[in-house]
Amino acid sequence: MPQDEPPERLELVEERLEVGKRAVARGRVVVRARVETREEVAEVDLTREEVSVERVPVGRPVEAPPPVREEDGVLIVPVLEERLVVTTELVLKEEIRITKRSRTEHVREPVTLRSERAEVERLEGRGPDRPVTQEGDPVDG
């Protein structure tokens, strides 16, 4: 081999694999909420209490005010007055008797109720050649 000639070179070639990812829109979902109303009848049993008041004259002197008391479901409230005699005396003038009764009545009342329904609509996906941004929107381009 003569000295003037450069030595021959052999170039080696190597293939390398690079793997990457990109987001592709495969479809979208649209959700709509709508309010529906409907009429219904609410039924309930209501209890109402009523009282009756009866005044019973007594007219007898007492030493001290009698207490409020209850007899056979009747509340008795003493009513006192002072009368001027030579001395004052405490006289039980009357008693107020209060009787409580309960009654039940059935009530039907129309009411309006509302409810929401969600409608989900799936849209067609886009092909793999349309990249997607980070927010998920397709990049137009």
DSSP file (Angstrom, degrees, kcal/mol; ACC not computed):
  #  RESIDUE AA STRUCTURE BP1 BP2  ACC     N-H-->O    O-->H-N    N-H-->O    O-->H-N    TCO  KAPPA ALPHA  PHI   PSI    X-CA   Y-CA   Z-CA
    1    1 A M              0   0    0      0, 0.0     2,-0.1     0, 0.0     0, 0.0   0.000 360.0 360.0 360.0 126.9    0.0    0.0    0.0
    2    2 A P        -     0   0    0      0, 0.0     3,-0.5     0, 0.0     0, 0.0  -0.373 360.0-127.4 -73.5 154.4    1.5    3.3   -1.0
    3    3 A Q  S    S+     0   0    0      1,-0.2     0, 0.0    -2,-0.1     0, 0.0   0.717 100.9  64.2 -73.3 -23.3    1.9    6.0    1.6
    4    4 A D  S    S+     0   0    0      2,-0.1    -1,-0.2     0, 0.0     0, 0.0   0.773  83.2  86.1 -77.1 -25.6    0.1    8.6   -0.4
    5    5 A E  S    S-     0   0    0     -3,-0.5     3,-0.1     1,-0.1     0, 0.0  -0.588  80.2-124.8 -82.9 132.1   -3.3    7.0   -0.3
    6    6 A P        -     0   0    0      0, 0.0     3,-0.1     0, 0.0    -2,-0.1  -0.433  36.1 -99.6 -69.6 148.0   -5.5    7.6    2.6
    7    7 A P        -     0   0    0      0, 0.0     2,-0.2     0, 0.0     0, 0.0  -0.366  43.1-104.2 -66.3 148.6   -6.7    4.5    4.4
    8    8 A E        -     0   0    0     -3,-0.1     2,-0.4     1,-0.0    -3,-0.0  -0.469  33.8-142.7 -75.1 143.1  -10.2    3.4    3.5
    9    9 A R        -     0   0    0     -2,-0.2     2,-0.6    -3,-0.1    -1,-0.0  -0.817   5.8-152.9-108.3 146.8  -12.9    4.1    6.0
   10   10 A L        -     0   0    0     -2,-0.4     2,-0.4     2,-0.0    -2,-0.0  -0.967  13.8-153.1-116.9 116.7  -15.8    2.0    6.8
   11   11 A E        -     0   0    0     -2,-0.6     2,-0.4     2,-0.0    -2,-0.0  -0.746   6.4-149.7 -92.5 134.2  -18.8    3.9    8.1
   12   12 A L        -     0   0    0     -2,-0.4     2,-0.4     2,-0.0    -2,-0.0  -0.846   7.3-155.7-102.7 138.1  -21.2    2.1   10.4
   13   13 A V        -     0   0    0     -2,-0.4     2,-0.4     2,-0.0    -2,-0.0  -0.907   9.1-173.0-114.5 139.2  -24.9    3.0   10.5
   14   14 A E        -     0   0    0     -2,-0.4     2,-0.4     2,-0.0    -2,-0.0  -0.998  14.2-144.4-133.1 136.3  -27.2    2.3   13.4
   15   15 A E        -     0   0    0     -2,-0.4     2,-0.4     2,-0.0    -2,-0.0  -0.809  16.9-162.0 -96.6 139.6  -30.9    2.8   13.6
   16   16 A R        -     0   0    0     -2,-0.4     2,-0.5     2,-0.0    -2,-0.0  -0.929  11.8-134.5-122.5 148.8  -32.4    4.0   16.9
   17   17 A L        -     0   0    0     -2,-0.4     2,-0.5     2,-0.0    -2,-0.0  -0.875  16.8-171.1-103.8 127.3  -36.0    3.8   18.0
   18   18 A E        -     0   0    0     -2,-0.5     2,-0.5     2,-0.0    -2,-0.0  -0.980   6.0-162.3-117.5 128.2  -37.6    6.8   19.6
   19   19 A V        +     0   0    0     -2,-0.5     2,-0.3     2,-0.0    -2,-0.0  -0.923  16.7 165.7-111.5 131.4  -41.0    6.3   21.2
   20   20 A G        -     0   0    0     -2,-0.5     2,-0.3     2,-0.0    -2,-0.0  -0.878  22.1-139.1-136.9 169.9  -43.3    9.2   21.9
   21   21 A K        -     0   0    0     -2,-0.3     2,-0.3     2,-0.0    -2,-0.0  -0.938  13.8-178.9-129.5 153.1  -46.9    9.9   22.8
   22   22 A R        -     0   0    0     -2,-0.3     2,-0.3     2,-0.0    -2,-0.0  -0.980  32.0-111.7-147.7 146.6  -49.5   12.4   21.8
   23   23 A A        -     0   0    0    109,-0.4   109,-1.8    -2,-0.3     2,-0.4  -0.580  31.2-168.2 -79.4 137.4  -53.1   12.9   22.9
   24   24 A V  B     -A  131   0A   0     -2,-0.3     2,-0.5   107,-0.2   105,-0.0  -0.994  25.1-119.7-128.4 131.0  -55.7   12.2   20.3
   25   25 A A        +     0   0    0    105,-0.7   101,-1.7    -2,-0.4   105,-0.1  -0.570  30.8 175.9 -70.9 120.5  -59.4   13.1   20.7
   26   26 A R        -     0   0    0     -2,-0.5    99,-0.3     1,-0.4     2,-0.3   0.538  63.4 -43.1-101.2 -10.5  -61.3    9.9   20.4
   27   27 A G        -     0   0    0     98,-0.2    -1,-0.4    97,-0.1     2,-0.3  -0.881  53.4-121.8 162.5 169.2  -64.7   11.5   21.2
   28   28 A R  E     -B  123   0B   0     95,-0.6    95,-3.2    -2,-0.3     2,-0.4  -0.922  12.2-141.2-134.1 160.2  -66.4   14.1   23.3
   29   29 A V  E     -B  122   0B   0     -2,-0.3     2,-0.5    93,-0.2    93,-0.2  -0.986   8.6-162.0-124.4 132.8  -69.4   14.0   25.7
   30   30 A V  E     -B  121   0B   0     91,-2.5    91,-2.7    -2,-0.4     2,-0.5  -0.965   7.4-164.9-113.2 129.1  -72.0   16.8   26.1
   31   31 A V  E     -B  120   0B   0     -2,-0.5     2,-0.4    89,-0.2    89,-0.2  -0.963   6.1-176.3-116.8 126.1  -74.1   16.8   29.3
   32   32 A R  E     -B  119   0B   0     87,-2.2    87,-2.9    -2,-0.5     2,-0.4  -0.970  10.4-154.7-120.6 136.8  -77.3   18.9   29.4
   33   33 A A  E     -B  118   0B   0     -2,-0.4     2,-0.4    85,-0.2    85,-0.2  -0.924  14.5-179.4-109.4 135.2  -79.4   19.3   32.5
   34   34 A R  E     -B  117   0B   0     83,-1.9    83,-2.0    -2,-0.4     2,-0.5  -0.978  23.0-128.1-132.9 149.9  -83.1   20.1   32.3
   35   35 A V  E     -B  116   0B   0     -2,-0.4     2,-0.4    81,-0.2    81,-0.2  -0.822  21.3-167.0-100.1 129.1  -85.7   20.6   34.9
   36   36 A E  E     -B  115   0B   0     79,-2.9    79,-1.9    -2,-0.5     2,-0.4  -0.897   4.2-156.1-111.7 144.9  -89.0   18.7   34.7
   37   37 A T  E     +B  114   0B   0     -2,-0.4     2,-0.3    77,-0.2    77,-0.2  -0.908  12.0 178.8-118.3 150.1  -92.0   19.5   36.8
   38   38 A R  E     -B  113   0B   0     75,-1.8    75,-2.1    -2,-0.4     2,-0.5  -0.993  26.0-122.9-147.1 150.2  -94.8   17.2   37.8
   39   39 A E  E     +B  112   0B   0     -2,-0.3     2,-0.3    73,-0.2    73,-0.2  -0.804  33.7 170.4 -95.9 132.1  -98.0   17.6   39.8
   40   40 A E  E     -B  111   0B   0     71,-2.4    71,-3.0    -2,-0.5     2,-0.6  -0.939  31.4-123.0-134.1 159.5  -98.5   15.3   42.8
   41   41 A V  E     -B  110   0B   0     -2,-0.3     2,-0.5    69,-0.2    -2,-0.0  -0.921  20.6-150.9-106.7 122.1 -101.0   15.2   45.6
   42   42 A A  E     -B  109   0B   0     67,-2.9    67,-2.5    -2,-0.6     2,-0.4  -0.798  13.0-166.0 -91.5 129.5  -99.5   15.2   49.1
   43   43 A E  E     +B  108   0B   0     -2,-0.5     2,-0.3    65,-0.2    65,-0.2  -0.956  16.3 157.2-118.3 134.7 -101.7   13.5   51.7
   44   44 A V  E     -B  107   0B   0     63,-1.7    63,-2.2    -2,-0.4     2,-0.6  -0.992  39.4-123.3-153.3 147.9 -101.2   13.9   55.4
   45   45 A D  E     -B  106   0B   0     -2,-0.3     2,-0.4    61,-0.2    61,-0.2  -0.860  31.1-161.6 -93.5 121.5 -103.3   13.4   58.6
   46   46 A L  E     -B  105   0B   0     59,-2.5    59,-2.4    -2,-0.6     2,-0.5  -0.851   5.6-148.5-106.2 139.6 -103.3   16.7   60.6
   47   47 A T  E     -B  104   0B   0     -2,-0.4     2,-0.4    57,-0.2    57,-0.2  -0.908  13.3-171.6-107.8 132.9 -104.2   16.9   64.3
   48   48 A R  E     -B  103   0B   0     55,-2.3    55,-1.8    -2,-0.5     2,-0.4  -0.978  10.6-148.5-124.4 135.1 -105.8   20.0   65.6
   49   49 A E  E     -B  102   0B   0     -2,-0.4     2,-0.3    53,-0.2    53,-0.2  -0.871  14.7-174.2-104.7 136.8 -106.4   20.7   69.3
   50   50 A E  E     -B  101   0B   0     51,-2.3    51,-2.7    -2,-0.4     2,-0.4  -0.933   6.3-156.8-125.2 150.5 -109.4   22.7   70.5
   51   51 A V  E     -B  100   0B   0     -2,-0.3     2,-0.4    49,-0.2    49,-0.2  -0.939   3.2-155.1-125.4 150.3 -110.3   23.9   74.0
   52   52 A S  E     -B   99   0B   0     47,-1.7    47,-2.0    -2,-0.4     2,-0.5  -0.969  11.3-147.3-120.8 144.2 -113.5   24.9   75.6
   53   53 A V  E     -B   98   0B   0     -2,-0.4     2,-0.4    45,-0.2    45,-0.2  -0.943  13.5-174.9-115.3 127.1 -113.7   27.2   78.5
   54   54 A E  E     -B   97   0B   0     43,-2.1    43,-2.6    -2,-0.5     2,-0.6  -0.985  14.7-147.9-122.5 127.6 -116.4   26.8   81.2
   55   55 A R  E     -B   96   0B   0     -2,-0.4    41,-0.2    41,-0.2    -2,-0.0  -0.851  13.5-168.7 -96.5 122.4 -116.8   29.3   84.0
   56   56 A V  E     -B   95   0B   0     39,-2.5    39,-1.9    -2,-0.6     2,-0.1  -0.939  17.0-136.7-113.4 112.0 -118.0   27.7   87.2
   57   57 A P  E     +B   94   0B   0      0, 0.0    37,-0.3     0, 0.0    36,-0.1  -0.455  31.8 164.1 -66.6 137.2 -119.1   30.1   90.0
   58   58 A V  E     -     0   0B   0     35,-2.6    35,-0.2    34,-0.2    36,-0.2   0.704  11.1-176.5-118.3 -60.0 -117.9   29.1   93.5
   59   59 A G  E     +     0   0B   0     33,-1.5    34,-0.2    34,-0.4    35,-0.1   0.780  33.7 131.2  67.5  31.5 -118.2   32.1   95.8
   60   60 A R  E     -B   92   0B   0     32,-1.2    32,-3.3     0, 0.0    -1,-0.2  -0.926  59.0-112.0-116.7 143.2 -116.7   30.6   99.0
   61   61 A P  E     -B   91   0B   0      0, 0.0     2,-0.3     0, 0.0    30,-0.3  -0.384  33.4-165.4 -68.5 146.9 -114.0   32.2  101.1
   62   62 A V  E     -B   90   0B   0     28,-4.6    28,-0.6     1,-0.1     0, 0.0  -0.944  25.0-139.4-132.0 155.0 -110.5   30.6  101.2
   63   63 A E  S    S+     0   0    0     -2,-0.3    -1,-0.1     1,-0.2    28,-0.1   0.853  88.9   6.7 -79.0 -37.8 -107.5   31.0  103.5
   64   64 A A  S    S-     0   0    0     26,-0.1    -1,-0.2     0, 0.0     0, 0.0  -0.954  95.1 -80.7-142.8 157.3 -104.9   30.9  100.7
   65   65 A P        -     0   0    0      0, 0.0    15,-0.0     0, 0.0    27,-0.0  -0.421  49.3-125.9 -61.9 128.1 -105.0   30.9   96.9
   66   66 A P        -     0   0    0      0, 0.0     2,-0.1     0, 0.0     3,-0.1  -0.425  28.5-108.9 -70.9 151.1 -105.7   27.3   95.7
   67   67 A P        -     0   0    0      0, 0.0     2,-0.3     0, 0.0     9,-0.0  -0.355  33.3 -96.3 -76.0 159.4 -103.2   25.9   93.1
   68   68 A V        +     0   0    0      9,-0.1     2,-0.3    -2,-0.1     9,-0.2  -0.597  57.8 177.8 -67.5 135.2 -104.0   25.3   89.5
   69   69 A R  E     -C   76   0B   0      7,-2.2     7,-3.9    -2,-0.3     2,-0.4  -0.888  28.4-131.3-140.7 168.8 -104.9   21.7   89.2
   70   70 A E  E     -C   75   0B   0     -2,-0.3     2,-0.4     5,-0.2     5,-0.2  -0.990  19.0-178.3-126.3 132.2 -106.1   19.0   86.8
   71   71 A E  E >  S-C   74   0B   0      3,-2.7     3,-1.8    -2,-0.4    -2,-0.0  -0.985  72.0 -20.4-132.2 121.5 -109.0   16.7   87.3
   72   72 A D  T 3  S-     0   0    0     -2,-0.4     3,-0.1     1,-0.3    -1,-0.1   0.861 129.0 -47.5  51.1  43.5 -110.1   14.0   84.8
   73   73 A G  T 3  S+     0   0    0      1,-0.2    27,-0.6    26,-0.1     2,-0.5   0.557 114.8 118.2  79.0   7.5 -108.2   15.8   81.9
   74   74 A V  E <   -CD  71  99B   0     -3,-1.8    -3,-2.7    25,-0.1     2,-0.5  -0.939  59.1-140.6-110.7 126.1 -109.7   19.2   82.8
   75   75 A L  E     -CD  70  98B   0     23,-2.2    23,-2.4    -2,-0.5     2,-0.6  -0.741  16.2-158.2 -85.4 125.0 -107.4   22.0   83.8
   76   76 A I  E     -CD  69  97B   0     -7,-3.9    -7,-2.2    -2,-0.5    21,-0.2  -0.927   8.5-172.8-112.0 118.8 -108.9   24.1   86.7
   77   77 A V  E     - D   0  96B   0     19,-2.4    19,-2.4    -2,-0.6     2,-0.2  -0.943  19.9-135.9-111.9 115.4 -107.5   27.6   87.1
   78   78 A P  E     - D   0  95B   0      0, 0.0     2,-0.5     0, 0.0    17,-0.2  -0.479  11.4-155.5 -72.6 141.0 -108.8   29.4   90.3
   79   79 A V  E     - D   0  94B   0     15,-2.5    15,-1.3    -2,-0.2    14,-1.3  -0.981  16.7-165.8-116.3 123.6 -109.9   33.1   89.9
   80   80 A L  E     + D   0  92B   0     -2,-0.5     2,-0.3    12,-0.2    12,-0.2  -0.744  13.2 178.3-111.8 154.5 -109.7   35.1   93.1
   81   81 A E  E     - D   0  91B   0     10,-1.3    10,-1.7    -2,-0.3     2,-0.4  -0.984  25.0-127.1-146.2 152.8 -111.0   38.4   94.2
   82   82 A E  E     - D   0  90B   0     -2,-0.3     2,-0.4     8,-0.2     8,-0.2  -0.834  21.8-160.1 -98.2 138.5 -110.9   40.3   97.5
   83   83 A R  E     - D   0  89B   0      6,-1.3     6,-1.1    -2,-0.4     2,-0.7  -0.954  17.8-125.6-118.4 139.5 -114.1   41.6   99.0
   84   84 A L  E     + D   0  88B   0     -2,-0.4     4,-0.2     4,-0.2     2,-0.2  -0.735  48.0 141.8 -86.0 117.8 -114.3   44.3  101.6
   85   85 A V  S    S-     0   0    0      2,-1.1     3,-0.1    -2,-0.7    -1,-0.0  -0.236  81.4 -61.2-121.6-145.3 -116.0   43.3  104.7
   86   86 A V  S    S+     0   0    0     -2,-0.2     2,-0.3     1,-0.1    -2,-0.0   0.867 134.6  13.8 -69.2 -35.9 -115.0   44.4  108.1
   87   87 A T  S    S-     0   0    0     -4,-0.0    -2,-1.1     0, 0.0     2,-0.4  -0.838  98.4 -98.8-124.9 166.7 -111.8   42.6  107.2
   88   88 A T  E     - D   0  84B   0     -2,-0.3     2,-0.4    -4,-0.2    -4,-0.2  -0.701  39.0-172.8 -87.3 143.2 -110.7   41.4  103.8
   89   89 A E  E     - D   0  83B   0     -6,-1.1    -6,-1.3    -2,-0.4     2,-0.6  -0.978  26.0-119.6-132.8 149.1 -111.2   37.8  103.0
   90   90 A L  E     -BD  62  82B   0    -28,-0.6   -28,-4.6    -2,-0.4     2,-0.5  -0.781  32.5-170.3 -90.5 122.9 -110.1   35.8  100.1
   91   91 A V  E     -BD  61  81B   0    -10,-1.7   -10,-1.3    -2,-0.6     2,-1.2  -0.957  25.4-132.3-119.5 128.0 -113.1   34.4   98.2
   92   92 A L  E     -BD  60  80B   0    -32,-3.3   -33,-1.5    -2,-0.5   -32,-1.2  -0.686  29.1-177.3 -76.3 102.3 -112.8   31.8   95.4
   93   93 A K  E     -     0   0B   0    -14,-1.3   -35,-2.6    -2,-1.2   -34,-0.4   0.930  54.8 -30.4 -73.4 -47.6 -115.0   33.6   92.9
   94   94 A E  E     -BD  57  79B   0    -15,-1.3   -15,-2.5   -37,-0.3     2,-0.4  -0.970  51.2-124.9-161.1 169.9 -115.0   31.0   90.2
   95   95 A E  E     -BD  56  78B   0    -39,-1.9   -39,-2.5    -2,-0.3     2,-0.6  -0.976  17.3-140.8-123.6 140.5 -112.9   28.3   88.5
   96   96 A I  E     -BD  55  77B   0    -19,-2.4   -19,-2.4    -2,-0.4     2,-0.6  -0.907  16.8-159.7-100.8 123.8 -112.1   28.3   84.8
   97   97 A R  E     -BD  54  76B   0    -43,-2.6   -43,-2.1    -2,-0.6     2,-0.6  -0.918   4.7-166.6-109.7 120.5 -112.2   24.8   83.5
   98   98 A I  E     -BD  53  75B   0    -23,-2.4   -23,-2.2    -2,-0.6     2,-0.5  -0.928   1.1-167.3-112.4 121.1 -110.4   24.2   80.2
   99   99 A T  E     -BD  52  74B   0    -47,-2.0   -47,-1.7    -2,-0.6     2,-0.5  -0.920   7.0-153.4-111.1 132.1 -111.0   20.9   78.3
  100  100 A K  E     -B   51   0B   0    -27,-0.6     2,-0.4    -2,-0.5   -49,-0.2  -0.896  13.2-178.0-108.8 131.1 -108.7   19.9   75.5
  101  101 A R  E     -B   50   0B   0    -51,-2.7   -51,-2.3    -2,-0.5     2,-0.4  -0.955  12.0-150.4-125.3 146.7 -109.9   17.7   72.6
  102  102 A S  E     +B   49   0B   0     -2,-0.4     2,-0.3   -53,-0.2   -53,-0.2  -0.912  14.3 179.7-114.0 143.9 -107.9   16.4   69.7
  103  103 A R  E     -B   48   0B   0    -55,-1.8   -55,-2.3    -2,-0.4     2,-0.4  -0.989  16.5-142.9-140.1 152.1 -109.3   15.6   66.2
  104  104 A T  E     -B   47   0B   0     -2,-0.3     2,-0.4   -57,-0.2   -57,-0.2  -0.938  15.2-173.6-116.8 133.4 -107.7   14.3   63.1
  105  105 A E  E     -B   46   0B   0    -59,-2.4   -59,-2.5    -2,-0.4     2,-0.5  -0.980  23.0-128.2-127.9 143.6 -108.6   15.4   59.6
  106  106 A H  E     -B   45   0B   0     -2,-0.4     2,-0.4   -61,-0.2   -61,-0.2  -0.769  28.0-165.5 -90.3 126.5 -107.3   14.0   56.3
  107  107 A V  E     -B   44   0B   0    -63,-2.2   -63,-1.7    -2,-0.5     2,-0.5  -0.940  12.0-165.2-119.2 134.0 -105.9   16.7   54.0
  108  108 A R  E     +B   43   0B   0     -2,-0.4   -65,-0.2   -65,-0.2   -67,-0.0  -0.983  16.2 174.3-116.0 123.2 -105.2   16.4   50.3
  109  109 A E  E     -B   42   0B   0    -67,-2.5   -67,-2.9    -2,-0.5     2,-0.2  -0.988  28.1-130.1-133.3 123.0 -103.0   19.2   48.9
  110  110 A P  E     -B   41   0B   0      0, 0.0     2,-0.3     0, 0.0   -69,-0.2  -0.538  31.3-177.1 -71.9 137.5 -101.6   19.4   45.3
  111  111 A V  E     -B   40   0B   0    -71,-3.0   -71,-2.4    -2,-0.2     2,-0.5  -0.953  23.4-130.4-132.7 153.0  -97.9   20.2   45.3
  112  112 A T  E     -B   39   0B   0     -2,-0.3     2,-0.4   -73,-0.2   -73,-0.2  -0.916  23.7-169.0-105.4 124.8  -95.4   20.8   42.4
  113  113 A L  E     -B   38   0B   0    -75,-2.1   -75,-1.8    -2,-0.5     2,-0.4  -0.891   4.2-156.1-112.8 144.0  -92.1   18.8   42.6
  114  114 A R  E     +B   37   0B   0     -2,-0.4     2,-0.3   -77,-0.2   -77,-0.2  -0.914  12.9 175.1-118.8 146.6  -89.1   19.5   40.4
  115  115 A S  E     -B   36   0B   0    -79,-1.9   -79,-2.9    -2,-0.4     2,-0.4  -0.983  22.2-130.8-144.5 155.0  -86.3   17.1   39.4
  116  116 A E  E     -B   35   0B   0     -2,-0.3     2,-0.4   -81,-0.2   -81,-0.2  -0.825  14.6-163.1-106.9 145.6  -83.3   17.4   37.0
  117  117 A R  E     -B   34   0B   0    -83,-2.0   -83,-1.9    -2,-0.4     2,-0.5  -0.983  11.3-142.7-124.7 140.4  -82.3   14.9   34.4
  118  118 A A  E     -B   33   0B   0     -2,-0.4     2,-0.5   -85,-0.2   -85,-0.2  -0.895   9.6-159.1-103.8 128.3  -78.9   14.8   32.7
  119  119 A E  E     -B   32   0B   0    -87,-2.9   -87,-2.2    -2,-0.5     2,-0.5  -0.931   7.2-159.8-105.8 126.9  -78.7   13.9   29.0
  120  120 A V  E     -B   31   0B   0     -2,-0.5     2,-0.5   -89,-0.2   -89,-0.2  -0.926   6.6-171.8-111.9 126.4  -75.4   12.6   27.8
  121  121 A E  E     -B   30   0B   0    -91,-2.7   -91,-2.5    -2,-0.5     2,-0.5  -0.973  11.4-150.6-120.2 123.0  -74.5   12.8   24.1
  122  122 A R  E     -B   29   0B   0     -2,-0.5   -93,-0.2   -93,-0.2     2,-0.2  -0.821  14.4-151.5 -94.8 126.5  -71.4   11.1   22.8
  123  123 A L  E     -B   28   0B   0    -95,-3.2   -95,-0.6    -2,-0.5    -2,-0.0  -0.607  30.1 -87.6 -95.1 157.1  -69.8   12.8   19.7
  124  124 A E        -     0   0    0     -2,-0.2   -97,-0.1   -97,-0.2    -1,-0.1  -0.301  47.7-114.6 -62.7 145.2  -67.8   11.0   17.1
  125  125 A G        -     0   0    0    -99,-0.3     2,-0.3   -98,-0.1   -99,-0.2  -0.274  23.5-118.2 -76.6 165.6  -64.1   10.7   17.7
  126  126 A R        -     0   0    0   -101,-1.7    -1,-0.1     1,-0.1  -102,-0.0  -0.699  34.1 -98.4-101.1 157.3  -61.4   12.4   15.7
  127  127 A G    >   -     0   0    0     -2,-0.3     3,-1.5     1,-0.1  -102,-0.2  -0.163  34.2-103.8 -70.9 168.2  -58.7   10.5   13.8
  128  128 A P  T 3  S+     0   0    0      0, 0.0    -1,-0.1     0, 0.0  -102,-0.0   0.610 114.4  70.9 -70.3 -11.5  -55.1    9.9   15.1
  129  129 A D  T 3  S+     0   0    0      1,-0.1    -2,-0.0     2,-0.1  -105,-0.0   0.458  82.8  78.9 -84.6   1.2  -53.8   12.6   12.7
  130  130 A R  S <  S-     0   0    0     -3,-1.5  -105,-0.7  -105,-0.1    -1,-0.1  -0.881  75.3-150.9-110.6 100.4  -55.4   15.4   14.8
  131  131 A P  B     -A   24   0A   0      0, 0.0     8,-2.3     0, 0.0     2,-0.4  -0.228   9.1-136.0 -67.0 160.9  -53.3   16.1   17.9
  132  132 A V  B     -E  138   0C   0   -109,-1.8  -109,-0.4     6,-0.2     5,-0.0  -0.926  11.9-124.8-120.4 142.5  -55.0   17.4   21.1
  133  133 A T    >   -     0   0    0      4,-2.8     3,-1.3    -2,-0.4     6,-0.0  -0.171  38.8 -93.7 -75.5 177.1  -53.8   20.2   23.3
  134  134 A Q  T 3  S+     0   0    0      1,-0.3    -1,-0.1     2,-0.1    -2,-0.0   0.838 125.8  56.5 -62.7 -33.6  -53.3   19.8   27.1
  135  135 A E  T 3  S-     0   0    0      2,-0.1    -1,-0.3     1,-0.1    -3,-0.0   0.599 120.5-107.6 -76.9  -8.2  -56.8   21.0   27.8
  136  136 A G  S <  S+     0   0    0     -3,-1.3    -2,-0.1     1,-0.3    -1,-0.1   0.482  76.7 131.3  98.3   3.1  -58.3   18.3   25.6
  137  137 A D        -     0   0    0      1,-0.1    -4,-2.8  -112,-0.0    -1,-0.3  -0.701  63.1-107.4 -89.1 141.9  -59.3   20.6   22.7
  138  138 A P  B     -E  132   0C   0      0, 0.0     2,-0.6     0, 0.0    -6,-0.2  -0.362  28.3-123.3 -65.8 146.3  -58.3   19.6   19.1
  139  139 A V        -     0   0    0     -8,-2.3     2,-0.4    -6,-0.0     0, 0.0  -0.814  23.4-147.3 -90.5 122.8  -55.5   21.6   17.5
  140  140 A D              0   0    0     -2,-0.6   -10,-0.0     1,-0.1     0, 0.0  -0.718 360.0 360.0 -89.6 138.3  -56.7   23.0   14.2
  141  141 A G              0   0    0     -2,-0.4    -1,-0.1     0, 0.0   -11,-0.0   0.786 360.0 360.0-165.1 360.0  -54.1   23.3   11.7
